[in-house]
Amino acid sequence: MIDELYIARRFSRLSEVDETEFSDMKAAAIHFQKEHNQIYAAFDGYVHLPVDAFKHAEVCSFDVNEATHVFRSSGTGSSLRAQHFVKDISLYEHAVKAAFTRAFGEGPFVIVGHLPAYQQDSSLVYMVDFLARSVGQPGSGLFLNDHAFLDAAVAQCEDSGCKLILFGAAFGLMDLIDVVQIVLPKNALVIETGGMKTHRREISRSDLHTSLAQGFSIPVAQIRSEYGMCELFSQFYTNEEGLFVAPPWTQVSVVDPENPSITLPQGEVGVLTIFDLANIYSQCALLTQDLGRDHGTGFEVLGRMSLAELRGCNYLFERTQN
């Protein structure tokens, strides 16, 4: 019998899941969450719940008092912060490690993150810190505006032959190279975690990657992107062609902003929806606020929807609360 416990226990080997088993587990997850997630149960007639629900309600399929962790969004652009209640942190850790190693291999790596370690409710901070501890070699860890730490990590890679992987939010990395040009090892990878727009400036992903490549003295092909969010346990990384690739325990589709029940053909721009089995104890099927395009072998993230489009999608959720 496929139920939530089967999915949770199977998750350590979900990289082996084929399409048939995924389809069976998807159906079981929807059934389980319709029964145990009050917010999703009220959202009758639609498969994907708008991510905005995490800002307004406790979106979970278990007693919230049993949560061992709570991840919160940054709250950028809004006073409301999304909250993701975590029943089993090992599911998140399995998803993080499996997605990373599928994208980049087993290493050896020195993994560093230019991130504020004090933000302990950030899923991004937890993710990079976990990778540094579980996959990274000595010299791995988090730092913020500490060039000496990064210099030591570079030296460690040069001495040990490990590949350096540097994570950071887009504009945090830009701030790092604004001070001085940094020469990373020739085989280093820089992984920017999105956020093309802040209160200070806006930049295209292509221009961002060009600037980062110049600032870190590596080829632009070695600048990669990670797509994730507080509301999702799984992450998506770009390949060498610049497309985000979905791990096998997830499913990504592009839908019509005006009618999210309609999946658009490959090549058309619409709203990204994600089904993430790692979210078995919260909400697997999510309607994001991001525009994207499906290419078959991967997908693009083209930025946030307009306010008008956001209002249309969020209305789907709001009507269930009345």
Secondary structure, 3 states (H helix, E strand, C coil): CCCHHHHHHHHHHHHHCCHHHHHHHHHHHHHHHHHHCHHHHHCCCCCCEECCHHHHCCCCCCCHHHCCEEEECCCCCCCCCCEEEECCHHHHHHHHHHHHHHHHCCCCEEEEEECCCCCCCCHHHHHHHHHHHHCECCCCEEECCCHHHHHHHHHHHHHHCCEEEEEECHHHHHHHHHHCCCCCCCCCEEEECCCCECCCCECCHHHHHHHHHHHHCCCHHHEEEEECCCCCCCCEEECCCCCEECCCCEEEEEEECCEEEEECCCCCEEEEEEEEHHHCCCCCEEEEEEEEEECCCCEEEEEECCHHHHHHHHHHHHHHHC
